[in-house]
């Protein structure tokens, strides 16, 4: 747990000063070979299972691995991490397929009117989904469960009364945050906090998951060229399995790529309430890439190419927002709501009540007490507030980037947020 409070300025993003512990972890990380058969063999050995279900995933897994091999900036820890993620998703796939075969009744489960949050990374989606998940009537997806959605058949607790998956997640992310102690100020990875439902599509080897930790240009283009509806169906089937394992059946979920997949999303969950969060993309970009750059001191070779990172995510955010503007009308008006970040931050309770009303969920005194408890325990800036500098750290012309997002500012009345080097945000055009 981070003990930082107040303002935090990271001054060594491009040329990090590594702790001795970080250096030793990097030096001790063994090499990996980005080979599909090595990934599949590791998953089989972990689970004792061999049926991966439909074979179409192999093409996508092979492309992921090829992209990781092509990313010459990945260091030993970065390469090992990407390889390990592929194994983890294959393990989840094996266990899901095995569970579906043993319990065909899972497919008959009906998911009741899920509440799904879509919005840019760093736009309040994580905070909002955790607030809603405080209501115990709703089923959510904590980090420990997204890491391992189906338990191993022979798993035994090492901590009395605690799911072994929770224990492993706490230990893994605790070690990560010990190496990178400022990370909780940007995105805390507490095992009980709600994580992204696209992790379930990870076991079908899709979504923008590889883009967060590498520069997989070919994968990004492949992903955009393919309809994601079948992969949303895979994720829904995984949700049914998780519902069968520990219920209940009304979910609250969130993930940024839903913004670029409104069609597949509403096709798969036709009775969903969809909450679309909106924030100044400049604020989103400076937050996201500062967080990624800080983590890259562990994952990538030094010095870091911060301009490459910034350009990748400026492009990527534009792709997300253009899809959002293009397809927003795919969502039924009676089932969707737009939430502006500055309004949400000014009055969180009113936003929550609007979501409840649209979702047809009674805002009971018990629910309000549960939500108030979460808000009191998790104030904004709990672990400190990172100070950003897009121009100084990343060499970005903020005004020029604002011009690129003129189409978005024209469609949604987001409040432009001041950033370093920009005295007063201006409306492009």
Secondary structure, 3 states (H helix, E strand, C coil): CCCCCCEEECCCCCCCCCCHHHHHHHHHCCCCCCCHHHHHHHHHHHHCCCCCCCCCHHHHHHHHHHHHHHCCCECHHHHHHHHHHHHHHHHHHHHHHHHHHHCHHHHHCCCCCCEEEEECCCCCHHHHHHHHHCCCCCECCEHHHHHCCCCCCCCCCCCCCCCHHHHHHHHHHHHHHHHCCCHHHHCCCCCCCECCCCHHHHCCCCCCHHHHCCCCHHHHHHHHCCCCHHHHHHHHHHHHHHHHHHCCCCEEEECHHHHHCHHHHHHHCCCCEEEEEECCHHHHHHHHHHHHHHHHHHHECCCCCHHHHHHHHHHHHHHHHHHHHHHHHHCCHHHEEEEEHHHHHHCHHHHHHHHHHHHCCCCCHHHHHHHHHHHHHCCCCCCCEEECCHHHHHCCCHHHHHHHCHHHHHHCCCCCCCCCCCCCCCCCC
